[in-house]
Amino acid sequence: MKLTPKQKSFLAYVSRYMDDWGRAPSFDEICAHFGFRSYNTVTTYLKTL
């Protein structure tokens, strides 16, 4: 499966966050980082990856 640039950015953020903090970012943290207004957007990215 080929990832879109946005999906690559999302995956890189989650991976980097986990390396730095030892845990996955919360939905609130992901929304704040990417400017998402809905948890559903986060869920969609996670399901895709």
N, C-alpha and C positions, 0 to 999 in steps of 0.2 A: 504494500500500500504506500503510495506516495503522499507525503504530507504537504499541506499548503504552507506558505510562509507564516501565517498566523498560528497554525497548529505547531509548527516548529518552535515559534517563539513561546507558546504556551508550555510546551514540553520542556524547553530549556529553562524557563522560569521555575517550574515545579522541581525539576532536577537540581538546579542550583540552590533553591530554597532548602531542599532536603539535605543537600551536602552541608550547607551553612548552619542549619538549625536542628538537624537530626529528626525532623518530622515533616509531614506534608503541610503545606499552607492551608489555612482554613478557607472556606468559601468567601468569607468577608475579605480576607487578605488578597485572594485572587481577584475578586471584583474590584477592589481598590487599585491594585496594580494595573489592571487592564482597562479600567473605566467601565466595566460591565455594570448594568443596572439590575440584572436578574440572575438569581442562582441557577435558573434553567440554562442560561448560556454556559455557565461553568460545567454543569452536568452534561450538556451536549458535547463539549470539548473532551471531557473525561471519557465518555462513552465511545467517542470516535477513536481516541488513542488506546 
